Amino acid sequence: QVQLVETGGGLVQAGGSLRLSCAASGSMYIINTMGWYRQTPGKQRELVASKTRGGSTNYADSVRGRFTISRDNAKNTVYLQMNSLKPEDTAVYYCSCSAGGTYWGQGTQVTVSS
């Protein structure tokens, strides 16, 4: 079983920055893709950014140019640097990875004030 622990969420002003971190542990398989999703009440969880072990990245149009995903394969850790934050970015952010199955973190709240 895989455990993912997220840190870095919080309350920031519009235009500010946050850095989310997620460390995966306990995987019996090599982790292929790691990524970040976000969800607000009543809405479907959506992809924010993802990165494969080989370095291929994917970003939601709404965050491209503002957010940067990075990854440390040796530590099974993925990061999300969020700059120029907007109130629309407010959501619960979830870390995810694929490793012989799909696993999710507990989520961390990001709130951006006007």
Solvent accessible surface area in square Angstrom, and as a share of the most:
residue,aa,sasa,rsa
1,Q,168,0.75
2,V,16,0.09
3,Q,98,0.43
4,L,11,0.05
5,V,92,0.53
6,E,9,0.04
7,T,78,0.46
8,G,35,0.34
9,G,31,0.29
10,G,30,0.28
11,L,128,0.64
12,V,23,0.13
13,Q,142,0.63
14,A,47,0.37
15,G,56,0.54
16,G,25,0.24
17,S,58,0.37
18,L,30,0.15
19,R,130,0.48
20,L,0,0.00
21,S,29,0.19
22,C,0,0.00
23,A,47,0.37
24,A,8,0.06
25,S,63,0.41
26,G,50,0.48
27,S,30,0.19
28,M,167,0.75
29,Y,142,0.54
30,I,127,0.65
31,I,2,0.01
32,N,87,0.45
33,T,40,0.23
34,M,1,0.00
35,G,3,0.02
36,W,0,0.00
37,Y,61,0.23
38,R,19,0.07
39,Q,55,0.25
40,T,40,0.23
41,P,135,0.85
42,G,92,0.88
43,K,126,0.54
44,Q,159,0.71
45,R,75,0.27
46,E,72,0.32
47,L,49,0.24
48,V,0,0.00
49,A,0,0.00
50,S,17,0.11
51,K,43,0.18
52,T,43,0.25
53,R,101,0.37
54,G,81,0.78
55,G,36,0.35
56,S,73,0.47
57,T,62,0.36
58,N,78,0.40
59,Y,39,0.15
60,A,24,0.18
61,D,118,0.61
62,S,65,0.42
63,V,0,0.00
64,R,130,0.47
65,G,80,0.77
66,R,35,0.13
67,F,5,0.02
68,T,75,0.44
69,I,5,0.02
70,S,45,0.29
71,R,35,0.13
72,D,45,0.23
73,N,51,0.26
74,A,101,0.78
75,K,139,0.59
76,N,45,0.23
77,T,12,0.07
78,V,0,0.00
79,Y,42,0.16
80,L,0,0.00
81,Q,57,0.25
82,M,0,0.00
83,N,60,0.31
84,S,59,0.38
85,L,2,0.01
86,K,88,0.37
87,P,53,0.33
88,E,130,0.58
89,D,1,0.01
90,T,41,0.24
91,A,5,0.04
92,V,43,0.25
93,Y,0,0.00
94,Y,37,0.14
95,C,0,0.00
96,S,8,0.05
97,C,3,0.02
98,S,36,0.23
99,A,3,0.02
100,G,65,0.62
101,G,36,0.35
102,T,86,0.50
103,Y,64,0.24
104,W,106,0.37
105,G,10,0.09
106,Q,115,0.51
107,G,13,0.12
108,T,20,0.12
109,Q,90,0.40
110,V,0,0.00
111,T,46,0.27
112,V,8,0.04
113,S,45,0.29
114,S,132,0.85
